[in-house]
Amino acid sequence: MKLGRLMLITATAVGLGQLVTMTAQAKGGYQRTKTTAIKSKLFYSTSKTGKTYQANRSLINFKFKANHHLKDYRETAWLATSKTVINVHGKNRLYYYVQNSDLKAQGWVWRGYLKPGKNGFRVSRDMHPKTQNLVMAKPGKIYQFGKNPFNVRFNHSVALNDKMTYKLTQVWTVYKQAKAYRYYYVVSSDNKVKGWVWHGYLKTGQVTEQTNKPVVNTGNASKPVTNSSVNTSVGGTNTGTSTQSQKPGAGNVKPSETVPAWATDDGKRTRLVIKFKELRSFIRTGGIYKPGLYTTNFNNGPKFFVIKHENISYRVDKTNSYRHLYYFYGFENGVEKKLDYFLQTQYGSVPVNGDILRNSGAFMSINAPEAQKKYDETNSNYDTNPPRWYQLNVDNRDYTLWQYNLNTKTWNKTKDHLNSAYSV
């Protein structure tokens, strides 16, 4: 009797289970497990048919609603942050919640559509490599990548020109479907084309354009001969076919200056005026300011801290897996530190090497101005309202104020021991 009751109860339970399953499936949904957070993982997808899906919160009536086609994101990376297991037609499938690297697409995606690895990432290897002149080794294209180093898009391509010299200015590693490729940032000798090109399309060399004088007429009419030659040998031997001699310096194209003169210092050059906005823009767009700056940091007292930072750069902070933000970085006593407050104020930074930082209304320097010199004269009104000059005294941790005397046409020291450039 007891055995009969047990069998009846079991059969009833099984029947109810089947009924629940049938009811859930009748609603058009699926069963799934609870969402579980995971350690962030990077994936890419080559699927032509896969999709990402929005999800409702139901565990027993999960419904798929497509929101993105994976084929539209072949150049992007996907960051997975959580997972769930969905029972689809009796089979358990692992799904990840993902977000792409430009933060424009997100949703649930089946694990089978994903492959592990970086994709569309641009990683700095050498921001200021040794200057090289390069020429086309085989046909290729120059691309623009955009500003997001974690979502590289190969846009606005321009074909390489075999009659053009390209100057190398940066070297980056770009990841395509988990494989690393070395790309050069180059500038054409006519300064009309700038962009990224795979290094294998280029080789060391230089194209020179030369125009020779007409050959002396000996009975046969001769036209002026124009030749193009490419020098690709280590010793500089001309491998072109021209036998005409070239005037010294003829046809040499001066390469464009991509790094400002004030960005480096050999200790021999004169002191330069640096515009604050140009300095910040230079660093934010990938430049490294090697001379360094003194930054002033107040501590609720009459004196402030003076901190020396060198080799200042700007890049993303990856310590937070869920939020990548850009910060300034600099070396303080040989140790690289994040400078989250850096260059936020125009009056808190002074060049270490004696150069002059120019903001909207003042000059900042560790040196005093030359008595009768008009600095940045074309952009300053020295007739009615000239800028002020704040001299940082590093040891005393204060400033000296200099003002341009409109009557004597000289710089005068007007105040000493200011506790900040805001004191006047």
C-alpha atoms as one frame of an Amber mdcrd trajectory, in Angstrom:
protein
   0.000   0.000   0.000   2.774   2.360   0.940   4.610   1.474  -2.257   1.514
   2.264  -4.304   1.135   5.682  -2.654   4.821   6.475  -3.249   4.497   5.617
  -6.950   1.360   7.730  -7.199   3.084  10.712  -5.555   6.117  10.306  -7.822
   3.993  10.089 -10.946   2.052  13.144  -9.856   5.283  15.127  -9.268   6.661
  14.133 -12.662   3.416  15.086 -14.308   3.394  18.475 -12.601   7.012  19.029
 -13.661   6.154  18.279 -17.263   3.150  20.542 -16.988   5.278  23.436 -15.694
   7.801  22.917 -18.506   5.082  22.713 -21.122   3.417  25.830 -19.719   6.710
  27.757 -19.790   7.437  26.681 -23.347   3.896  27.537 -24.335   4.605  31.108
 -23.271   7.529  31.199 -25.710  10.230  31.464 -23.063  13.096  29.383 -21.663
  14.437  28.527 -18.252  17.725  30.026 -17.105  19.926  30.245 -14.036  20.531
  33.346 -11.981  22.955  35.923 -13.365  26.459  35.484 -11.915  29.242  38.056
 -12.032  32.550  36.827 -13.513  36.070  38.148 -13.797  36.099  40.340 -16.896
  37.076  38.519 -20.097  37.813  39.863 -23.568  36.358  38.198 -26.666  35.863
  38.865 -30.356  33.460  37.365 -32.874  33.700  36.335 -36.512  30.112  35.095
 -36.693  28.014  36.178 -39.670  24.705  35.086 -38.145  25.036  35.553 -34.374
  23.253  38.253 -32.391  23.207  39.806 -28.957  19.931  39.836 -27.063  18.052
  41.859 -24.525  16.719  39.865 -21.602  13.756  39.968 -19.269  14.255  39.138
 -15.618  12.255  35.932 -15.547  14.093  32.733 -14.667  11.402  30.383 -15.989
  10.169  32.429 -18.946  13.355  33.892 -20.442  12.693  35.420 -23.861  15.168
  36.362 -26.599  14.915  39.775 -28.242  17.760  40.528 -30.647  19.323  43.998
 -30.416  22.641  43.728 -32.339  24.082  41.640 -35.181  27.613  40.409 -34.465
  28.599  40.797 -38.127  28.358  44.576 -37.640  31.050  44.472 -34.942  33.831
  42.459 -36.557  36.499  45.051 -35.607  35.485  45.464 -31.980  36.224  43.618
 -28.752  33.544  42.349 -26.376  34.007  42.536 -22.605  32.096  39.839 -20.705
  31.187  40.686 -17.111  28.492  38.145 -16.110  26.995  34.837 -17.196  23.866
  32.716 -17.109  22.942  29.234 -18.355  19.817  29.004 -20.548  18.027  25.758
 -21.297  17.200  25.856 -25.003  15.209  22.872 -26.298  16.553  20.649 -23.566
  20.196  21.756 -23.957  22.015  23.997 -21.509  23.856  26.864 -23.191  26.229
  29.307 -21.537  25.487  32.969 -22.274  27.674  35.969 -21.431  26.545  39.519
 -20.868  28.916  41.601 -23.003  29.607  45.205 -23.898  31.679  46.284 -26.872
  34.756  48.468 -26.538  33.211  51.720 -27.748  30.332  51.259 -25.246  27.679
  51.440 -27.974  26.443  47.850 -27.936  25.635  45.390 -25.175  23.506  42.312
 -24.524  23.495  38.551 -23.945  25.346  36.353 -26.430  25.898  32.616 -26.728
  29.414  31.525 -25.800  29.734  29.609 -29.063  29.801  32.845 -31.050  32.785
  34.214 -29.115  36.531  33.622 -29.283  38.918  34.718 -26.505  41.412  37.505
 -27.139  41.907  41.192 -27.884  40.478  42.722 -31.021  40.636  46.307 -32.246
  43.033  47.307 -29.455  45.816  49.821 -30.126  48.717  49.578 -27.666  51.592
  52.058 -27.568  55.032  50.574 -28.119  57.101  53.626 -29.005  55.593  57.098
 -29.097  58.829  58.719 -30.259  60.871  56.206 -32.265  64.099  57.062 -34.050
  63.223  59.194 -37.057  63.214  57.178 -40.268  62.476  57.921 -43.890  60.423
  55.176 -45.487  59.174  54.325 -48.969  56.582  51.901 -50.282  57.774  48.278
 -50.332  54.502  46.906 -51.733  51.013  48.281 -52.318  49.111  49.119 -49.163
  46.883  51.732 -47.577  47.154  54.399 -44.890  44.243  54.540 -42.427  42.785
  56.749 -39.719  42.075  54.895 -36.486  40.001  57.385 -34.491  40.612  58.517
 -30.918  39.445  55.417 -29.029  42.473  53.104 -28.649  40.183  50.226 -27.670
  37.951  50.359 -30.702  40.168  50.858 -33.738  38.302  51.467 -36.975  40.151
  51.379 -40.290  38.643  54.486 -41.856  39.402  56.943 -44.681  42.042  54.868
 -46.454  44.589  56.403 -48.836  46.809  54.273 -51.071  50.590  54.434 -50.570
  52.449  56.373 -53.251  55.669  54.814 -54.579  56.932  58.289 -55.499  56.585
  59.642 -51.958  58.798  59.566 -48.860  57.088  58.908 -45.516  58.442  60.000
 -42.140  57.920  57.591 -39.231  56.699  59.307 -36.035  55.008  56.607 -33.897
  54.886  52.816 -33.594  51.832  51.023 -32.207  50.685  47.434 -31.901  47.178
  46.760 -33.166  45.333  43.556 -32.272  43.202  41.902 -34.932  41.342  38.800
 -33.736  43.892  38.188 -30.955  46.918  38.577 -33.273  49.335  41.494 -32.867
  50.338  43.633 -35.863  52.870  46.475 -35.868  51.617  49.731 -37.383  53.537
  52.902 -38.201  52.152  56.426 -38.005  53.663  58.234 -40.974  53.593  61.690
 -42.531  54.154  62.123 -46.263  56.948  64.415 -47.436  54.420  66.851 -48.893
  52.603  66.885 -45.525  49.296  66.046 -47.206  48.854  62.486 -45.960  49.066
  61.336 -42.339  47.927  58.066 -40.848  48.566  54.461 -39.871  50.010  51.795
 -42.135  51.096  48.203 -41.542  54.891  48.185 -41.282  55.272  45.407 -43.874
  54.146  47.762 -46.635  57.144  50.053 -46.051  60.928  49.863 -46.168  63.776
  52.204 -45.322  64.600  54.655 -48.081  63.911  58.046 -49.576  62.449  59.227
 -52.864  64.140  62.285 -54.353  62.714  64.355 -57.154  65.304  66.063 -59.362
  65.036  68.273 -62.395  68.151  68.623 -64.546  69.136  71.310 -66.965  68.742
  70.582 -70.705  71.610  68.712 -72.318  73.722  70.909 -74.651  72.318  70.625
 -78.192  74.717  68.641 -80.370  72.350  68.295 -83.282  69.669  66.228 -81.614
  66.972  68.131 -79.759  66.923  67.277 -76.075  64.245  68.120 -73.565  64.891
  68.673 -69.859  65.039  65.302 -68.128  63.097  64.685 -64.925  64.042  61.600
 -62.928  62.785  59.957 -59.770  65.115  57.719 -57.834  64.734  55.725 -54.644
  67.644  55.289 -52.259  67.147  52.113 -50.287  70.740  51.008 -49.691  72.446
  51.189 -46.325  75.376  53.127 -47.692  73.202  55.614 -49.524  74.086  54.418
 -53.041  71.582  55.573 -55.618  69.764  52.578 -57.087  67.877  54.629 -59.688
  68.658  54.696 -63.396  69.479  58.383 -63.725  73.049  59.246 -64.808  72.540
  62.997 -64.539  74.235  64.850 -61.722  72.095  66.595 -59.156  72.785  69.958
 -57.591  73.581  69.795 -53.880  70.335  69.994 -51.948  68.147  69.979 -55.036
  64.736  68.442 -54.547  65.183  67.756 -50.814  61.873  68.126 -49.035  62.064
  69.200 -45.434  59.970  66.817 -43.304  57.156  68.315 -41.289  57.777  68.903
 -37.597  55.351  66.779 -35.631  56.963  67.329 -32.225  57.098  70.941 -30.951
  60.532  72.403 -30.272  59.677  72.890 -26.592  58.748  69.187 -26.081  62.429
  68.206 -25.729  65.480  70.023 -24.388  69.165  69.341 -25.018  70.170  72.043
 -22.549  71.613  74.238 -25.295  68.569  75.840 -26.873  67.075  79.180 -25.846
  64.125  79.328 -23.460  60.775  79.103 -25.261  57.230  80.267 -24.580  54.724
  77.378 -24.382  51.036  78.045 -24.700  49.107  76.217 -21.999  46.399  74.868
 -24.328  48.971  73.633 -26.845  50.926  71.805 -24.121  47.839  70.062 -22.794
  46.674  69.180 -26.301  50.113  67.803 -27.226  50.130  65.449 -24.228  46.514
  64.396 -24.644  47.026  63.420 -28.277  49.878  61.029 -27.507  52.901  63.288
 -27.003  55.314  62.943 -24.096  56.514  66.154 -22.448  60.015  65.102 -21.436
  61.402  68.233 -19.664  58.692  68.045 -17.005  56.776  70.515 -14.866  56.677
  71.696 -11.293  53.123  71.457  -9.986  51.929  73.284  -6.896  49.675  71.467
  -4.464  48.118  73.363  -1.553  47.770  71.822   1.900  45.598  74.299   3.804
  48.535  76.397   4.924  50.606  79.438   3.940  53.018  77.240   1.985  52.252
  74.768  -0.785  54.002  71.643  -1.964  56.096  71.849  -5.125  56.206  68.487
  -6.922  58.445  67.762  -9.901  57.039  65.527 -12.629  58.967  64.433 -15.727
  58.114  62.515 -18.931  54.457  63.435 -18.706  52.023  61.353 -20.780  48.298
  60.686 -21.072  46.712  57.254 -21.303  43.914  55.027 -20.081  43.828  53.573
 -16.565  42.969  49.861 -16.792  42.859  49.077 -13.074  39.060  49.264 -13.076
  37.724  46.495 -15.289  34.351  48.183 -15.608  35.413  51.750 -16.307  38.413
  52.858 -18.347  39.264  56.550 -17.890  42.176  58.614 -19.159  44.653  60.274
 -16.783  47.916  62.162 -16.946  50.966  60.202 -15.785  54.390  61.492 -14.794
  57.567  60.350 -13.065  58.142  61.688  -9.557  61.584  60.786  -8.176  61.849
  57.979 -10.727  58.450  56.468  -9.883  55.549  56.809 -12.317  52.388  58.153
 -10.733  48.893  58.990 -11.864  48.301  62.751 -11.851  44.523  62.983 -11.586
  44.619  66.719 -10.764  47.304  67.550 -13.284  46.986  70.461 -15.736  43.468
  71.214 -14.592  44.434  74.783 -13.688  46.423  77.175 -15.796  48.191  78.619
 -12.757  49.487  75.464 -11.085  52.205  74.259 -13.492  55.659  75.659 -14.301
  58.253  74.172 -16.721  61.213  72.600 -14.925  63.822  73.687 -17.484  63.184
  77.428 -17.404  60.804  77.633 -20.361  57.830  79.955 -19.979  54.275  78.612
 -19.761  51.809  81.081 -21.265  48.168  81.121 -20.199  45.454  83.654 -20.918
  46.782  86.394 -18.657  50.222  85.517 -17.351  53.600  83.868 -17.852  54.855
  81.133 -15.473  58.571  80.338 -15.124  61.252  79.448 -12.593  63.332  82.332
 -14.008  62.849  86.067 -13.857  62.060  87.867 -17.129  64.797  89.643 -19.045
  64.441  93.303 -18.197  63.483  94.718 -21.593  62.240  91.662 -23.487  58.676
  91.462 -24.800  57.710  87.783 -24.621  55.099  86.437 -27.047  54.853  89.960
 -28.388  52.496  89.224 -31.290  49.846  87.851 -28.927  50.290  90.251 -26.010
  49.209  93.867 -25.658  52.363  95.575 -24.449  50.903  99.043 -25.085  47.985
  99.032 -22.640  47.571  95.769 -20.713  50.601  93.440 -20.806  50.543  90.021
 -19.091  52.002  89.394 -15.649  54.973  87.169 -14.875  54.927  84.705 -11.975
  58.351  83.360 -10.997  58.178  80.119  -8.995  60.686  79.929  -6.144  61.016
  76.181  -5.692  63.027  76.241  -2.459  60.881  78.878  -0.771  57.649  77.381
  -2.141  56.233  80.729  -3.197  56.032  83.095  -6.176  57.508  86.440  -7.139
  55.322  88.735  -9.213  56.837  90.710 -12.079  54.915  93.311 -14.064  55.768
  95.107 -17.272  56.169  98.855 -16.690  54.445 100.696 -19.536  56.431 103.885
 -18.903  59.959 102.485 -18.635  59.318  99.506 -20.950  60.955  97.124 -18.456
  59.896  94.291 -16.157  59.673  95.319 -12.490  59.496  93.086  -9.439  56.344
  94.217  -7.626  55.606  91.532  -5.006  57.546  88.784  -3.251  56.570  85.624
  -1.377  53.117  85.100  -2.848  51.611  81.826  -1.631  49.949  81.252  -5.015
  49.496  82.742  -8.445  45.934  83.578  -7.375  47.112  85.885  -4.601  46.992
  89.055  -6.692
